[in-house]
Amino acid sequence: MNVEFYERIWMWVAVAVLVLFAGTVLLTAAIAAVHPPSHMETIDPQAIALNPEFSHPSVNVQPDGAIVVSVVAEMYSFSPNPIEVPANRPVTFRLTSSDVIHGFEVVGTNANAMAIPGYVSQFTVSFPKPGEYTIGCNEYCGVLHHYMVGKLIVKGESK
Ligand code: CUA
């Protein structure tokens, strides 16, 4: 089979782009801990007020010392707000939404997940740098989407 020289170049370019993109995914997963969600848990979005965990979303220290933050996102706020956690400790966020899809991004960190009505999104991160961080909603959720911000306060010593 005869393949034109220029066509062959473009075939190799296509292969190179695929390798680059696949490599980017693998590299960020290995180095920057960018992971797809791997937690499947459902919740009735209409019954959040009755849910023992999400009716009073808050920062909880478990008996084993683990820190769990339950967060409810709704138009156009996050609850609790502000969220206060210690630095250099694994913090597990559990997010859900009572209305539409919202984003939950701690700006400047790799804490970033979607709050989806009907589901609980869960991820664990630790914050090495104390300070105040903005939490932004990065999914368009309505006319006041751009006002939907929260605050994360990381307390303690930096390492
Ligand atoms: Cu919530 Cu955009």
Backbone and ligand atoms as CSV (ligand in chain L), in Angstrom:
chain,resi,resn,atom,element,x,y,z
A,1,MET,N,N,0.839,-1.189,0.000
A,1,MET,CA,C,0.000,0.000,0.000
A,1,MET,C,C,0.878,1.244,0.000
A,2,ASN,N,N,0.553,2.167,-0.888
A,2,ASN,CA,C,1.353,3.381,-0.968
A,2,ASN,C,C,0.682,4.524,-0.207
A,3,VAL,N,N,1.377,5.034,0.794
A,3,VAL,CA,C,0.858,6.182,1.543
A,3,VAL,C,C,1.719,7.389,1.200
A,4,GLU,N,N,1.070,8.440,0.795
A,4,GLU,CA,C,1.785,9.664,0.425
A,4,GLU,C,C,2.671,10.156,1.571
A,5,PHE,N,N,3.767,10.750,1.206
A,5,PHE,CA,C,4.723,11.250,2.217
A,5,PHE,C,C,4.051,12.208,3.201
A,6,TYR,N,N,3.289,13.195,2.669
A,6,TYR,CA,C,2.656,14.180,3.554
A,6,TYR,C,C,1.590,13.532,4.429
A,7,GLU,N,N,0.892,12.553,3.851
A,7,GLU,CA,C,-0.115,11.850,4.637
A,7,GLU,C,C,0.553,11.099,5.793
A,8,ARG,N,N,1.699,10.518,5.503
A,8,ARG,CA,C,2.432,9.795,6.542
A,8,ARG,C,C,2.854,10.749,7.674
A,9,ILE,N,N,3.286,11.951,7.289
A,9,ILE,CA,C,3.658,12.946,8.306
A,9,ILE,C,C,2.481,13.232,9.221
A,10,TRP,N,N,1.308,13.455,8.610
A,10,TRP,CA,C,0.139,13.787,9.431
A,10,TRP,C,C,-0.328,12.624,10.288
A,11,MET,N,N,-0.128,11.401,9.789
A,11,MET,CA,C,-0.465,10.231,10.612
A,11,MET,C,C,0.413,10.212,11.860
A,12,TRP,N,N,1.702,10.497,11.678
A,12,TRP,CA,C,2.604,10.504,12.823
A,12,TRP,C,C,2.293,11.664,13.761
A,13,VAL,N,N,1.882,12.794,13.194
A,13,VAL,CA,C,1.487,13.928,14.043
A,13,VAL,C,C,0.286,13.529,14.900
A,14,ALA,N,N,-0.693,12.850,14.277
A,14,ALA,CA,C,-1.886,12.416,15.025
A,14,ALA,C,C,-1.495,11.470,16.163
A,15,VAL,N,N,-0.587,10.529,15.853
A,15,VAL,CA,C,-0.132,9.584,16.886
A,15,VAL,C,C,0.588,10.344,18.008
A,16,ALA,N,N,1.419,11.309,17.625
A,16,ALA,CA,C,2.170,12.073,18.622
A,16,ALA,C,C,1.225,12.848,19.540
A,17,VAL,N,N,0.164,13.430,18.965
A,17,VAL,CA,C,-0.805,14.184,19.777
A,17,VAL,C,C,-1.506,13.245,20.756
A,18,LEU,N,N,-1.884,12.054,20.292
A,18,LEU,CA,C,-2.530,11.086,21.184
A,18,LEU,C,C,-1.602,10.694,22.325
A,19,VAL,N,N,-0.340,10.428,22.003
A,19,VAL,CA,C,0.635,10.042,23.028
A,19,VAL,C,C,0.815,11.190,24.026
A,20,LEU,N,N,0.876,12.423,23.504
A,20,LEU,CA,C,1.031,13.594,24.370
A,20,LEU,C,C,-0.140,13.718,25.338
A,21,PHE,N,N,-1.369,13.575,24.826
A,21,PHE,CA,C,-2.551,13.728,25.680
A,21,PHE,C,C,-2.641,12.605,26.708
A,22,ALA,N,N,-2.422,11.360,26.259
A,22,ALA,CA,C,-2.474,10.233,27.195
A,22,ALA,C,C,-1.379,10.392,28.246
A,23,GLY,N,N,-0.201,10.857,27.806
A,23,GLY,CA,C,0.906,11.077,28.729
A,23,GLY,C,C,0.579,12.149,29.754
A,24,THR,N,N,-0.113,13.205,29.314
A,24,THR,CA,C,-0.508,14.279,30.229
A,24,THR,C,C,-1.424,13.740,31.322
A,25,VAL,N,N,-2.380,12.900,30.922
A,25,VAL,CA,C,-3.309,12.320,31.900
A,25,VAL,C,C,-2.542,11.480,32.918
A,26,LEU,N,N,-1.654,10.605,32.423
A,26,LEU,CA,C,-0.906,9.728,33.324
A,26,LEU,C,C,0.023,10.535,34.233
A,27,LEU,N,N,0.667,11.544,33.655
A,27,LEU,CA,C,1.615,12.346,34.425
A,27,LEU,C,C,0.919,13.141,35.530
A,28,THR,N,N,-0.213,13.779,35.194
A,28,THR,CA,C,-0.900,14.567,36.226
A,28,THR,C,C,-1.493,13.654,37.296
A,29,ALA,N,N,-1.896,12.433,36.901
A,29,ALA,CA,C,-2.404,11.486,37.896
A,29,ALA,C,C,-1.284,11.094,38.850
A,30,ALA,N,N,-0.068,10.882,38.309
A,30,ALA,CA,C,1.047,10.426,39.134
A,30,ALA,C,C,1.644,11.559,39.949
A,31,ILE,N,N,1.796,12.735,39.361
A,31,ILE,CA,C,2.544,13.810,40.013
A,31,ILE,C,C,1.630,14.788,40.733
A,32,ALA,N,N,0.523,15.197,40.101
A,32,ALA,CA,C,-0.324,16.243,40.680
A,32,ALA,C,C,-1.580,15.679,41.328
A,33,ALA,N,N,-1.670,14.354,41.455
A,33,ALA,CA,C,-2.813,13.711,42.103
A,33,ALA,C,C,-4.138,14.144,41.485
A,34,VAL,N,N,-4.161,14.293,40.175
A,34,VAL,CA,C,-5.415,14.606,39.484
A,34,VAL,C,C,-6.114,13.285,39.187
A,35,HIS,N,N,-7.167,13.013,39.934
A,35,HIS,CA,C,-7.831,11.716,39.812
A,35,HIS,C,C,-9.282,11.877,39.399
A,36,PRO,N,N,-9.802,10.925,38.651
A,36,PRO,CA,C,-11.242,10.944,38.390
A,36,PRO,C,C,-11.978,10.538,39.662
A,37,PRO,N,N,-13.245,10.940,39.808
A,37,PRO,CA,C,-13.986,10.540,41.001
A,37,PRO,C,C,-14.113,9.014,41.051
A,38,SER,N,N,-13.987,8.447,42.249
A,38,SER,CA,C,-14.024,6.993,42.333
A,38,SER,C,C,-14.938,6.561,43.470
A,39,HIS,N,N,-15.911,7.384,43.745
A,39,HIS,CA,C,-16.735,7.160,44.919
A,39,HIS,C,C,-18.183,7.278,44.488
A,40,MET,N,N,-18.961,6.248,44.700
A,40,MET,CA,C,-20.346,6.271,44.232
A,40,MET,C,C,-21.265,6.170,45.438
A,41,GLU,N,N,-21.925,7.272,45.734
A,41,GLU,CA,C,-22.809,7.299,46.895
A,41,GLU,C,C,-23.975,8.201,46.532
A,42,THR,N,N,-25.174,7.748,46.757
A,42,THR,CA,C,-26.326,8.555,46.378
A,42,THR,C,C,-27.013,9.110,47.620
A,43,ILE,N,N,-27.803,10.154,47.377
A,43,ILE,CA,C,-28.516,10.834,48.456
A,43,ILE,C,C,-29.761,11.438,47.825
A,44,ASP,N,N,-30.838,11.527,48.585
A,44,ASP,CA,C,-32.051,12.151,48.056
A,44,ASP,C,C,-31.922,13.667,48.189
A,45,PRO,N,N,-31.801,14.392,47.062
A,45,PRO,CA,C,-31.549,15.841,47.165
A,45,PRO,C,C,-32.717,16.598,47.795
A,46,GLN,N,N,-33.920,16.001,47.814
A,46,GLN,CA,C,-35.064,16.686,48.419
A,46,GLN,C,C,-35.151,16.442,49.909
A,47,ALA,N,N,-34.349,15.488,50.387
A,47,ALA,CA,C,-34.429,15.148,51.808
A,47,ALA,C,C,-33.155,15.529,52.552
A,48,ILE,N,N,-32.411,16.496,52.014
A,48,ILE,CA,C,-31.160,16.900,52.663
A,48,ILE,C,C,-31.428,17.459,54.059
A,49,ALA,N,N,-32.561,18.149,54.221
A,49,ALA,CA,C,-32.894,18.725,55.529
A,49,ALA,C,C,-33.091,17.640,56.584
A,50,LEU,N,N,-33.369,16.409,56.150
A,50,LEU,CA,C,-33.597,15.318,57.093
A,50,LEU,C,C,-32.365,14.431,57.240
A,51,ASN,N,N,-31.356,14.689,56.404
A,51,ASN,CA,C,-30.176,13.833,56.421
A,51,ASN,C,C,-29.328,14.133,57.653
A,52,PRO,N,N,-28.951,13.099,58.423
A,52,PRO,CA,C,-28.208,13.363,59.654
A,52,PRO,C,C,-26.876,14.078,59.399
A,53,GLU,N,N,-26.237,13.772,58.269
A,53,GLU,CA,C,-24.939,14.397,57.998
A,53,GLU,C,C,-25.098,15.771,57.337
A,54,PHE,N,N,-25.957,15.859,56.321
A,54,PHE,CA,C,-25.977,17.072,55.504
A,54,PHE,C,C,-27.011,18.111,55.940
A,55,SER,N,N,-27.854,17.772,56.937
A,55,SER,CA,C,-28.783,18.799,57.409
A,55,SER,C,C,-28.034,19.876,58.174
A,56,HIS,N,N,-26.906,19.502,58.792
A,56,HIS,CA,C,-26.048,20.470,59.468
A,56,HIS,C,C,-24.627,20.286,58.968
A,57,PRO,N,N,-24.352,20.700,57.728
A,57,PRO,CA,C,-23.016,20.466,57.170
A,57,PRO,C,C,-21.962,21.174,58.010
A,58,SER,N,N,-20.880,20.467,58.325
A,58,SER,CA,C,-19.882,21.038,59.228
A,58,SER,C,C,-18.563,20.276,59.117
A,59,VAL,N,N,-17.575,20.764,59.841
A,59,VAL,CA,C,-16.272,20.106,59.917
A,59,VAL,C,C,-16.311,19.167,61.116
A,60,ASN,N,N,-16.057,17.888,60.889
A,60,ASN,CA,C,-16.115,16.911,61.970
A,60,ASN,C,C,-14.800,16.187,62.128
A,61,VAL,N,N,-14.371,16.040,63.376
A,61,VAL,CA,C,-13.189,15.229,63.654
A,61,VAL,C,C,-13.689,13.870,64.109
A,62,GLN,N,N,-13.331,12.836,63.351
A,62,GLN,CA,C,-13.774,11.485,63.668
A,62,GLN,C,C,-13.007,10.969,64.885
A,63,PRO,N,N,-13.514,9.894,65.534
A,63,PRO,CA,C,-12.805,9.340,66.698
A,63,PRO,C,C,-11.343,8.996,66.390
A,64,ASP,N,N,-11.044,8.599,65.151
A,64,ASP,CA,C,-9.648,8.242,64.821
A,64,ASP,C,C,-8.819,9.464,64.406
A,65,GLY,N,N,-9.387,10.671,64.546
A,65,GLY,CA,C,-8.628,11.870,64.228
A,65,GLY,C,C,-8.794,12.359,62.801
A,66,ALA,N,N,-9.467,11.565,61.972
A,66,ALA,CA,C,-9.671,11.973,60.583
A,66,ALA,C,C,-10.622,13.169,60.533
A,67,ILE,N,N,-10.361,14.066,59.592
A,67,ILE,CA,C,-11.189,15.263,59.468
A,67,ILE,C,C,-12.100,15.112,58.261
A,68,VAL,N,N,-13.389,15.234,58.516
A,68,VAL,CA,C,-14.375,15.088,57.456
A,68,VAL,C,C,-15.191,16.371,57.387
A,69,VAL,N,N,-15.241,16.953,56.194
A,69,VAL,CA,C,-16.004,18.184,55.999
A,69,VAL,C,C,-17.195,17.862,55.098
A,70,SER,N,N,-18.388,18.008,55.643
A,70,SER,CA,C,-19.595,17.821,54.839
A,70,SER,C,C,-20.016,19.187,54.305
A,71,VAL,N,N,-20.242,19.264,53.013
A,71,VAL,CA,C,-20.560,20.540,52.378
A,71,VAL,C,C,-21.827,20.397,51.542
A,72,VAL,N,N,-22.739,21.346,51.705
A,72,VAL,CA,C,-23.890,21.418,50.813
A,72,VAL,C,C,-23.741,22.666,49.955
A,73,ALA,N,N,-23.806,22.485,48.652
A,73,ALA,CA,C,-23.783,23.611,47.725
A,73,ALA,C,C,-25.210,23.844,47.260
A,74,GLU,N,N,-25.607,25.101,47.242
A,74,GLU,CA,C,-26.913,25.436,46.693
A,74,GLU,C,C,-26.819,26.834,46.111
A,75,MET,N,N,-27.781,27.189,45.279
A,75,MET,CA,C,-27.770,28.523,44.681
A,75,MET,C,C,-27.887,29.568,45.787
A,76,TYR,N,N,-26.984,30.440,46.090
A,76,TYR,CA,C,-25.673,30.575,45.487
A,76,TYR,C,C,-24.650,30.652,46.606
A,77,SER,N,N,-24.563,29.573,47.368
A,77,SER,CA,C,-23.650,29.578,48.513
A,77,SER,C,C,-23.193,28.163,48.844
A,78,PHE,N,N,-22.139,28.111,49.637
A,78,PHE,CA,C,-21.668,26.850,50.186
A,78,PHE,C,C,-21.937,26.868,51.682
A,79,SER,N,N,-22.250,25.731,52.213
A,79,SER,CA,C,-22.460,25.630,53.649
A,79,SER,C,C,-21.680,24.413,54.150
A,80,PRO,N,N,-20.856,24.497,55.175
A,80,PRO,CA,C,-20.606,25.687,56.008
A,80,PRO,C,C,-19.732,26.709,55.289
A,81,ASN,N,N,-19.751,27.925,55.803
A,81,ASN,CA,C,-18.907,28.994,55.277
A,81,ASN,C,C,-18.617,29.978,56.405
A,82,PRO,N,N,-17.362,30.225,56.750
A,82,PRO,CA,C,-16.168,29.602,56.173
A,82,PRO,C,C,-15.948,28.183,56.684
A,83,ILE,N,N,-15.098,27.466,56.005
A,83,ILE,CA,C,-14.682,26.125,56.428
A,83,ILE,C,C,-13.293,26.269,57.029
A,84,GLU,N,N,-13.112,25.740,58.244
A,84,GLU,CA,C,-11.814,25.880,58.893
A,84,GLU,C,C,-11.203,24.505,59.115
A,85,VAL,N,N,-10.004,24.301,58.579
A,85,VAL,CA,C,-9.336,23.004,58.721
A,85,VAL,C,C,-7.870,23.233,59.100
A,86,PRO,N,N,-7.232,22.221,59.720
A,86,PRO,CA,C,-5.812,22.362,60.038
A,86,PRO,C,C,-4.937,22.089,58.809
A,87,ALA,N,N,-3.743,22.672,58.818
A,87,ALA,CA,C,-2.790,22.429,57.739
A,87,ALA,C,C,-2.123,21.069,57.926
A,88,ASN,N,N,-1.646,20.517,56.828
A,88,ASN,CA,C,-0.844,19.289,56.848
A,88,ASN,C,C,-1.543,18.081,57.460
A,89,ARG,N,N,-2.861,18.059,57.349
A,89,ARG,CA,C,-3.609,16.873,57.799
A,89,ARG,C,C,-4.532,16.497,56.661
A,90,PRO,N,N,-4.694,15.193,56.405
A,90,PRO,CA,C,-5.634,14.816,55.349
A,90,PRO,C,C,-7.055,15.256,55.716
A,91,VAL,N,N,-7.692,15.938,54.804
A,91,VAL,CA,C,-9.063,16.417,55.012
A,91,VAL,C,C,-9.938,15.781,53.940
A,92,THR,N,N,-10.988,15.099,54.379
A,92,THR,CA,C,-11.900,14.480,53.432
A,92,THR,C,C,-13.118,15.373,53.254
A,93,PHE,N,N,-13.334,15.813,52.031
A,93,PHE,CA,C,-14.512,16.614,51.721
A,93,PHE,C,C,-15.597,15.700,51.189
A,94,ARG,N,N,-16.812,15.934,51.658
A,94,ARG,CA,C,-17.980,15.216,51.139
A,94,ARG,C,C,-18.981,16.279,50.691
A,95,LEU,N,N,-19.234,16.310,49.387
A,95,LEU,CA,C,-20.044,17.382,48.814
A,95,LEU,C,C,-21.331,16.844,48.233
A,96,THR,N,N,-22.365,17.642,48.392
A,96,THR,CA,C,-23.570,17.359,47.632
A,96,THR,C,C,-24.263,18.679,47.342
A,97,SER,N,N,-25.289,18.615,46.509
A,97,SER,CA,C,-26.033,19.814,46.135
A,97,SER,C,C,-27.507,19.578,46.391
A,98,SER,N,N,-28.189,20.649,46.775
A,98,SER,CA,C,-29.627,20.497,47.007
A,98,SER,C,C,-30.439,20.973,45.808
A,99,ASP,N,N,-29.778,21.536,44.794
A,99,ASP,CA,C,-30.556,21.972,43.635
A,99,ASP,C,C,-29.930,21.543,42.305
A,100,VAL,N,N,-28.966,22.313,41.825
A,100,VAL,CA,C,-28.389,21.994,40.509
A,100,VAL,C,C,-26.900,21.646,40.675
A,101,ILE,N,N,-26.242,21.362,39.577
A,101,ILE,CA,C,-24.820,21.030,39.634
A,101,ILE,C,C,-24.013,22.285,39.935
A,102,HIS,N,N,-23.159,22.189,40.942
A,102,HIS,CA,C,-22.235,23.265,41.276
A,102,HIS,C,C,-20.815,22.716,41.227
A,103,GLY,N,N,-19.873,23.636,41.192
A,103,GLY,CA,C,-18.476,23.242,41.319
A,103,GLY,C,C,-17.986,23.600,42.704
A,104,PHE,N,N,-16.905,22.951,43.112
A,104,PHE,CA,C,-16.286,23.252,44.400
A,104,PHE,C,C,-14.787,23.217,44.154
A,105,GLU,N,N,-14.217,24.401,43.974
A,105,GLU,CA,C,-12.788,24.470,43.688
A,105,GLU,C,C,-12.116,25.363,44.720
A,106,VAL,N,N,-11.140,24.796,45.417
A,106,VAL,CA,C,-10.353,25.617,46.329
A,106,VAL,C,C,-9.238,26.219,45.480
A,107,VAL,N,N,-9.371,27.511,45.211
A,107,VAL,CA,C,-8.512,28.166,44.230
A,107,VAL,C,C,-7.045,28.074,44.649
A,108,GLY,N,N,-6.208,27.666,43.724
A,108,GLY,CA,C,-4.775,27.577,43.974
A,108,GLY,C,C,-4.340,26.228,44.534
A,109,THR,N,N,-5.273,25.287,44.688
A,109,THR,CA,C,-4.930,23.942,45.161
A,109,THR,C,C,-5.507,22.936,44.154
A,110,ASN,N,N,-5.261,21.657,44.407
A,110,ASN,CA,C,-5.865,20.675,43.508
A,110,ASN,C,C,-7.153,20.107,44.073
A,111,ALA,N,N,-7.767,20.809,45.046
A,111,ALA,CA,C,-9.076,20.418,45.556
A,111,ALA,C,C,-10.131,20.970,44.606
A,112,ASN,N,N,-10.763,20.108,43.862
A,112,ASN,CA,C,-11.689,20.549,42.823
A,112,ASN,C,C,-12.613,19.392,42.480
A,113,ALA,N,N,-13.905,19.561,42.726
A,113,ALA,CA,C,-14.850,18.493,42.423
A,113,ALA,C,C,-16.205,19.112,42.112
A,114,MET,N,N,-17.108,18.305,41.613
A,114,MET,CA,C,-18.458,18.770,41.321
A,114,MET,C,C,-19.383,18.366,42.457
A,115,ALA,N,N,-20.326,19.264,42.772
A,115,ALA,CA,C,-21.387,18.931,43.715
A,115,ALA,C,C,-22.634,18.669,42.874
A,116,ILE,N,N,-23.074,17.426,42.877
A,116,ILE,CA,C,-24.138,16.998,41.970
A,116,ILE,C,C,-25.348,16.579,42.797
A,117,PRO,N,N,-26.529,17.148,42.507
A,117,PRO,CA,C,-27.710,16.729,43.277
A,117,PRO,C,C,-27.942,15.228,43.113
A,118,GLY,N,N,-28.171,14.558,44.228
A,118,GLY,CA,C,-28.415,13.118,44.169
A,118,GLY,C,C,-27.182,12.288,44.470
A,119,TYR,N,N,-26.018,12.944,44.472
A,119,TYR,CA,C,-24.777,12.204,44.707
A,119,TYR,C,C,-23.926,12.876,45.773
A,120,VAL,N,N,-23.069,12.084,46.390
A,120,VAL,CA,C,-22.074,12.633,47.309
A,120,VAL,C,C,-20.713,12.467,46.640
A,121,SER,N,N,-20.047,13.593,46.385
A,121,SER,CA,C,-18.684,13.533,45.838
A,121,SER,C,C,-17.721,13.571,47.003
A,122,GLN,N,N,-16.742,12.706,46.980
A,122,GLN,CA,C,-15.809,12.653,48.097
A,122,GLN,C,C,-14.373,12.640,47.606
A,123,PHE,N,N,-13.544,13.442,48.238
A,123,PHE,CA,C,-12.109,13.404,47.939
A,123,PHE,C,C,-11.336,13.840,49.173
A,124,THR,N,N,-10.085,13.435,49.223
A,124,THR,CA,C,-9.244,13.750,50.376
A,124,THR,C,C,-8.008,14.504,49.906
A,125,VAL,N,N,-7.747,15.619,50.556
A,125,VAL,CA,C,-6.555,16.411,50.235
A,125,VAL,C,C,-5.949,16.899,51.543
A,126,SER,N,N,-4.701,17.351,51.478
A,126,SER,CA,C,-4.183,18.096,52.623
A,126,SER,C,C,-3.604,19.402,52.103
A,127,PHE,N,N,-3.670,20.411,52.968
A,127,PHE,CA,C,-3.242,21.751,52.581
A,127,PHE,C,C,-1.948,22.083,53.320
A,128,PRO,N,N,-0.831,22.116,52.591
A,128,PRO,CA,C,0.446,22.369,53.260
A,128,PRO,C,C,0.650,23.826,53.653
A,129,LYS,N,N,-0.072,24.731,52.997
A,129,LYS,CA,C,0.161,26.160,53.278
A,129,LYS,C,C,-1.014,26.771,54.014
A,130,PRO,N,N,-0.804,27.236,55.263
A,130,PRO,CA,C,-1.892,27.899,55.981
A,130,PRO,C,C,-2.270,29.196,55.289
A,131,GLY,N,N,-3.496,29.621,55.525
A,131,GLY,CA,C,-3.953,30.872,54.928
A,131,GLY,C,C,-5.429,30.799,54.601
A,132,GLU,N,N,-5.881,31.833,53.915
A,132,GLU,CA,C,-7.282,31.870,53.508
A,132,GLU,C,C,-7.381,31.616,52.014
A,133,TYR,N,N,-8.257,30.726,51.658
A,133,TYR,CA,C,-8.440,30.358,50.260
A,133,TYR,C,C,-9.873,30.650,49.844
A,134,THR,N,N,-10.013,31.016,48.594
A,134,THR,CA,C,-11.351,31.216,48.045
A,134,THR,C,C,-11.860,29.899,47.485
A,135,ILE,N,N,-13.105,29.595,47.797
A,135,ILE,CA,C,-13.755,28.440,47.188
A,135,ILE,C,C,-14.683,28.981,46.108
A,136,GLY,N,N,-14.499,28.527,44.900
A,136,GLY,CA,C,-15.313,29.019,43.797
A,136,GLY,C,C,-16.190,27.925,43.226
A,137,CYS,N,N,-17.343,28.364,42.741
A,137,CYS,CA,C,-18.205,27.442,41.999
A,137,CYS,C,C,-17.789,27.560,40.539
A,138,ASN,N,N,-17.366,26.453,39.951
A,138,ASN,CA,C,-16.908,26.530,38.569
A,138,ASN,C,C,-17.810,25.786,37.581
A,139,GLU,N,N,-19.072,25.602,37.980
A,139,GLU,CA,C,-20.070,25.084,37.042
A,139,GLU,C,C,-21.168,26.135,36.970
A,140,TYR,N,N,-21.532,26.529,35.767
A,140,TYR,CA,C,-22.568,27.560,35.647
A,140,TYR,C,C,-23.872,27.042,36.254
A,141,CYS,N,N,-24.399,27.772,37.255
A,141,CYS,CA,C,-25.543,27.257,37.995
A,141,CYS,C,C,-26.706,28.239,38.050
A,142,GLY,N,N,-26.595,29.369,37.384
A,142,GLY,CA,C,-27.700,30.323,37.393
A,142,GLY,C,C,-27.172,31.731,37.266
A,143,VAL,N,N,-28.086,32.706,37.338
A,143,VAL,CA,C,-27.698,34.091,37.062
A,143,VAL,C,C,-26.675,34.636,38.054
A,144,LEU,N,N,-26.665,34.125,39.275
A,144,LEU,CA,C,-25.720,34.640,40.264
A,144,LEU,C,C,-24.523,33.704,40.472
A,145,HIS,N,N,-24.304,32.838,39.499
A,145,HIS,CA,C,-23.193,31.876,39.567
A,145,HIS,C,C,-21.880,32.547,39.962
A,146,HIS,N,N,-21.596,33.701,39.365
A,146,HIS,CA,C,-20.296,34.350,39.596
A,146,HIS,C,C,-20.187,34.944,40.997
A,147,TYR,N,N,-21.290,34.968,41.755
A,147,TYR,CA,C,-21.208,35.425,43.147
A,147,TYR,C,C,-21.098,34.254,44.114
A,148,MET,N,N,-21.087,33.055,43.593
A,148,MET,CA,C,-21.091,31.889,44.470
A,148,MET,C,C,-19.662,31.555,44.890
A,149,VAL,N,N,-19.271,32.104,46.026
A,149,VAL,CA,C,-17.929,31.844,46.538
A,149,VAL,C,C,-18.028,31.503,48.023
A,150,GLY,N,N,-17.033,30.807,48.499
A,150,GLY,CA,C,-16.925,30.500,49.913
A,150,GLY,C,C,-15.491,30.718,50.353
A,151,LYS,N,N,-15.238,30.446,51.609
A,151,LYS,CA,C,-13.896,30.672,52.125
A,151,LYS,C,C,-13.411,29.444,52.875
A,152,LEU,N,N,-12.151,29.079,52.639
A,152,LEU,CA,C,-11.503,28.002,53.381
A,152,LEU,C,C,-10.361,28.617,54.177
A,153,ILE,N,N,-10.371,28.358,55.483
A,153,ILE,CA,C,-9.284,28.858,56.334
A,153,ILE,C,C,-8.452,27.669,56.768
A,154,VAL,N,N,-7.181,27.696,56.399
A,154,VAL,CA,C,-6.258,26.633,56.783
A,154,VAL,C,C,-5.389,27.167,57.902
A,155,LYS,N,N,-5.462,26.497,59.043
A,155,LYS,CA,C,-4.759,27.004,60.227
A,155,LYS,C,C,-3.581,26.107,60.571
A,156,GLY,N,N,-2.540,26.700,61.118
A,156,GLY,CA,C,-1.410,25.927,61.600
A,156,GLY,C,C,-0.111,26.382,61.002
A,157,GLU,N,N,0.903,25.495,61.151
A,157,GLU,CA,C,2.239,25.814,60.667
A,157,GLU,C,C,2.414,25.222,59.284
A,158,SER,N,N,3.134,25.955,58.433
A,158,SER,CA,C,3.466,25.352,57.136
A,158,SER,C,C,4.673,24.451,57.323
A,159,LYS,N,N,4.786,23.447,56.450
A,159,LYS,CA,C,5.887,22.494,56.584
A,159,LYS,C,C,6.996,22.874,55.634
L,1,CUA,CU1,CU,-22.916,27.304,41.836
L,1,CUA,CU2,CU,-22.053,28.206,39.816
